[in-house]
Amino acid sequence: MKKAVISGSEKIDEKHVREAKKAVEEECEKSIKTLSKPHKLMLLSALTTRKVGEAYTQYNKTAEKFKLPPLTERRLREILGDLELMGFIEVERRGREWLIKPTKWFNTNKVKETLQKELE
C-alpha cells in the first residue's frame, strides 16, 4: 500500500484500498491494449466460457467477424498459456476437463467491454 506509506498514514484505510484497486484496473486496461488481436479475442472467448475446448470453439466462430484467421488448437493453447502467464486467467484440470477461471484482481465485465471495443 504505497499510497498509505507516501501519505504518512499509520494504517491502511478504505481510501487507500480504493485507490490501489483503481490503479490495478487502470494497469489491466493498459495491458489489454498492448495484447495482439488474437490474444484479445482468445481472452474474450476465455472470459465468456468456462471450459478450454469451448473457448477454442468460441474463438474460431468469432474470428471471422474480427477479420482474423481461424487458428489451430495448438496455437490457441499457446495463446491461452500466454494469457495465464500474464495473470489474466487461471487454467486448471478437473478430471478430464480443463477449466478457465478469470483472475480475481480485475472486473470481468469491464474487461469484456474493453476487449469488445479494442477488437472493433
C-alpha positions as CSV (number, residue, x, y, z in Angstrom):
1,M,0.0,0.0,0.0
2,K,2.3,2.5,-1.4
3,K,-0.3,5.3,-1.1
4,A,-0.6,4.8,2.7
5,V,3.2,5.0,3.1
6,I,3.6,8.1,0.9
7,S,0.8,9.9,2.7
8,G,2.4,9.1,6.0
9,S,-0.6,7.1,7.3
10,E,-0.1,4.7,10.1
11,K,-2.9,2.5,8.9
12,I,-4.3,1.4,5.6
13,D,-7.9,2.6,5.3
14,E,-10.7,2.2,2.7
15,K,-9.5,5.2,0.7
16,H,-6.1,3.5,0.2
17,V,-7.7,0.3,-0.9
18,R,-10.0,2.0,-3.4
19,E,-7.0,3.9,-4.8
20,A,-5.0,0.7,-5.2
21,K,-7.9,-1.1,-6.8
22,K,-8.4,1.7,-9.3
23,A,-4.6,1.7,-10.1
24,V,-4.8,-2.1,-10.7
25,E,-7.8,-1.7,-13.0
26,E,-6.1,1.1,-15.0
27,E,-2.9,-1.1,-15.4
28,C,-5.1,-4.0,-16.5
29,E,-6.7,-1.8,-19.2
30,K,-3.3,-0.7,-20.4
31,S,-2.1,-4.3,-20.5
32,I,-5.2,-5.3,-22.6
33,K,-4.5,-2.6,-25.1
34,T,-1.0,-4.0,-25.7
35,L,-2.2,-7.5,-26.5
36,S,-2.3,-8.7,-30.1
37,K,-5.7,-9.1,-31.7
38,P,-5.6,-13.0,-31.4
39,H,-4.7,-12.7,-27.7
40,K,-7.6,-10.2,-27.2
41,L,-10.1,-12.4,-28.9
42,M,-8.9,-15.5,-27.0
43,L,-9.1,-13.6,-23.7
44,L,-12.7,-12.6,-24.6
45,S,-13.5,-16.2,-25.5
46,A,-12.0,-17.5,-22.3
47,L,-13.9,-15.0,-20.2
48,T,-17.3,-15.9,-21.8
49,T,-16.8,-19.7,-21.4
50,R,-15.7,-22.0,-18.6
51,K,-14.0,-24.8,-20.5
52,V,-10.9,-24.7,-22.6
53,G,-12.5,-26.6,-25.5
54,E,-15.4,-24.2,-25.6
55,A,-13.0,-21.2,-25.7
56,Y,-11.3,-22.7,-28.7
57,T,-14.6,-23.2,-30.5
58,Q,-15.8,-19.7,-29.5
59,Y,-12.6,-18.2,-30.8
60,N,-12.8,-19.8,-34.2
61,K,-16.5,-19.0,-34.5
62,T,-15.9,-15.3,-33.9
63,A,-12.5,-14.9,-35.6
64,E,-14.0,-14.1,-39.0
65,K,-16.2,-11.3,-37.5
66,F,-13.0,-9.6,-36.4
67,K,-11.1,-10.3,-39.6
68,L,-8.8,-12.9,-38.0
69,P,-8.0,-16.4,-39.5
70,P,-9.1,-19.4,-37.5
71,L,-6.2,-20.9,-35.5
72,T,-5.2,-24.4,-34.7
73,E,-5.8,-25.9,-31.3
74,R,-2.0,-25.9,-30.7
75,R,-1.7,-22.1,-31.4
76,L,-4.8,-21.4,-29.3
77,R,-3.3,-23.4,-26.4
78,E,-0.1,-21.3,-26.7
79,I,-2.2,-18.1,-26.6
80,L,-4.1,-19.4,-23.6
81,G,-0.8,-20.2,-21.9
82,D,0.4,-16.6,-22.6
83,L,-2.7,-15.2,-21.0
84,E,-2.3,-17.3,-18.0
85,L,1.4,-16.2,-17.6
86,M,0.2,-12.6,-17.9
87,G,-2.2,-13.2,-15.0
88,F,-5.5,-12.7,-16.8
89,I,-6.8,-16.2,-16.3
90,E,-6.1,-19.4,-14.5
91,V,-6.4,-22.8,-16.2
92,E,-6.9,-25.9,-14.1
93,R,-7.6,-29.5,-14.7
94,R,-10.7,-31.1,-13.2
95,G,-10.9,-34.8,-14.1
96,R,-10.9,-35.0,-17.9
97,E,-11.7,-31.3,-18.4
98,W,-9.6,-28.2,-18.4
99,L,-11.4,-25.2,-16.8
100,I,-10.8,-21.5,-17.2
101,K,-11.2,-19.1,-14.3
102,P,-10.7,-15.3,-14.6
103,T,-8.3,-14.0,-12.0
104,K,-9.8,-12.2,-9.1
105,W,-7.9,-8.9,-9.4
106,F,-10.0,-7.4,-12.2
107,N,-13.6,-6.7,-13.0
108,T,-14.6,-9.3,-15.6
109,N,-17.4,-7.3,-17.1
110,K,-15.3,-4.2,-17.5
111,V,-12.5,-6.3,-19.2
112,K,-15.1,-7.8,-21.6
113,E,-16.3,-4.3,-22.6
114,T,-12.7,-3.1,-23.1
115,L,-11.9,-6.2,-25.2
116,Q,-15.0,-5.6,-27.4
117,K,-14.0,-2.0,-28.0
118,E,-10.4,-3.0,-28.8
119,L,-11.5,-5.7,-31.3
120,E,-13.9,-3.5,-33.2
